[in-house]
Amino acid sequence: MDRFIIGDKVIYPTQGIGIIEDVQDENLYGEHFHIYHLRIRANNTLIMVPSANTEEIGIRKLIPEEKIKKVYAFMRKGNVKVSKNWKGRYREHVELMKTGSILDIALVFKSLYFLDLKKPLSFREKKMMEKAKDMVVSELSEVSENSLDDIEKIVLENLSVCFKAIKSYLEA
């Protein structure tokens, strides 16, 4: 049973939104493979993925519209635990990004946003924070059919509610 069909929009972990352009059956070395041809929207790259590997890679359909409020609530509420060990924190964030889960990616963005309020981020962490933000914003924009700018504004407003006390403390 196929998980995806031509035209499905999916999330490819660490890459963002992609569209299934084609589904082909191929025989390689005497084995039969069902191959998805996936076009990554951000850089127009075509990736061919055997259907048996999609779960292992973390490729998934976009979240349903009713889960958008859950993402905003997650951004708005709760504390963030950030490891002081840069290498451990970076490794943990890379693993979260690889899952492809919007809440894991949102956690990476939220953690790095919080850390950025306290001290300047390293180049790698700034880059990861931007990637996580872009992935969250682009998926929410696609699902809600609102502009990227509008969604980014909403996400940042939710984060500012979460970190309001910390931000005012740091500014004082």
C-alpha angles and dihedrals in degrees: 000000000000120000095197136035132197110289096027114138112223140175117243107197115252090004105063131215120011135173125224102237099174143000117209137178113225134180115216123174091346094307126113117231132186105213128197117208103212123189113205107220098208097059104010091241119158114220124186113211127181108235090234090063100050095092093045091050091045099241109163142164119265115275116268116258093249090065094061092087089053090056092049091048090051090052092047101047140050141033125279124224111210121188115232090215105091096202094048092046092049092048091049091050092049090053091049091050090051092058091068091215111143091221092052091049090046088052090054091050092045093048094049092044088053092048090048089057089058102040141350114282124234117253092258093050092047089052092048091048090053092047092049092047091048092050094049094044095045093050094046090046093050094048096043095037090228123132121272090242093053093049093046089052091051092047092050091046089054091049091049089055090051094049100032095115093047093048093051090047092052092047093051 
